[in-house]
């Protein structure tokens, strides 16, 4: 997962750093946030802080993109499986749809575990493509 390089501009790093510094007391772990900022405060000032923020942003964004892509792939597989079952069965009522939905979800989980390596490879390719398309990446990260 570490091979993906995201192009994060300096303005995004600056805004994120300002948010972190302004909200350090309300973060999930304020002690850790303050400790990191204090440790970095003595070493090369703002540039060092920006490098750490950029690294954390890259890691967070890549993880979020992987999650979104894998979820989308799983959703598409589940929809295809559900559609195939409904086509085979024909007309279905609400109870059958509920059963088919649960069965489809369980089958999709099993399929994703069986083909984890190929799904991970596909996800990496998609995330790499998204890393080169800034506006699309920003839209996905902002809305999902």
MARGU-515931 format. One record per residue (C-alpha): residue in three letters; x, y, z. Coordinates in steps of 0.25 Angstrom, whole numbers, plus 5000, padded with zeros to 4 digits. Example, Ala and Ser with C-alpha at 12.3 -4.5 7.8 and 13.67 -1.06 7.14 Angstrom:
BEGIN
ALA504949825031/SER505549965029/
***
This chain:
BEGIN
UNK500050005000/UNK501250095002/UNK501550104987/UNK500450204984/UNK500950354984/UNK499850454985/UNK500150594980/UNK499750684992/UNK499950834990/UNK500550925000/UNK499251005002/UNK498550875007/UNK499650845016/UNK499650985022/UNK498150985024/UNK498150845030/UNK499250885040/UNK498551005044/UNK497250925047/UNK498050825055/UNK498750935063/UNK497451015065/UNK496750885069/UNK497850815077/UNK497050815089/UNK495750755083/UNK496450645075/UNK496150495078/UNK497550485085/UNK497950635089/UNK499150585097/UNK499750515085/UNK499450625076/UNK500050725085/UNK501250635088/UNK501550625073/UNK501450775070/UNK502350805082/UNK503350705078/UNK503450755064/UNK503450905069/UNK504850895073/UNK505350835059/UNK505350925047/UNK504050995050/UNK502951005040/UNK503650925029/UNK503750805038/UNK502350815043/UNK501850825029/UNK502550695025/UNK501950615036/UNK500550675033/UNK500750635018/UNK501150495022/UNK499950475031/UNK499050535020/UNK499650445010/UNK499450325018/UNK498050355023/UNK497550395008/UNK498150265003/UNK497450185013/UNK496150255011/UNK496250234996/UNK496550084998/UNK495350075006/UNK494450144997/UNK494950064985/UNK494849934992/UNK493449964996/UNK493050004982/UNK493549874977/UNK492849794987/UNK491549874985/UNK491649844970/UNK491949694972/UNK490749694982/UNK489849764972/UNK490249674960/UNK490049544969/UNK488649594974/UNK488249634959/UNK488649494955/UNK487849424966/UNK486649504963/UNK486749474948/UNK486849324951/UNK485649334961/UNK484849424953/UNK483749504961/UNK484149524975/UNK483349574987/UNK483849664999/UNK484249545008/UNK485049474996/UNK485749604993/UNK486149615008/UNK486649475008/UNK487349494994/UNK488049624999/UNK488649555012/UNK489049435004/UNK489649524993/UNK490449605004/UNK490949475010/UNK491349424997/UNK492049554993/UNK492849545006/UNK493249405003/UNK493649444989/UNK494449564994/UNK495249475004/UNK495549374993/UNK496049474983/UNK496649574993/UNK497949574985/UNK497349614972/UNK496349714978/UNK497549774986/UNK498349784972/UNK497149854965/UNK496949944977/UNK498349994976/UNK498250014961/UNK496950104963/UNK497650174975/UNK498850204966/UNK497950254955/UNK497250344965/UNK498550394971/UNK498850454957/UNK497450524956/UNK497450624967/UNK496050684965/UNK495350544964/UNK496150494976/UNK495750624984/UNK494250604980/UNK494350454984/UNK495050484998/UNK494050605000/UNK492750534997/UNK492950385002/
***
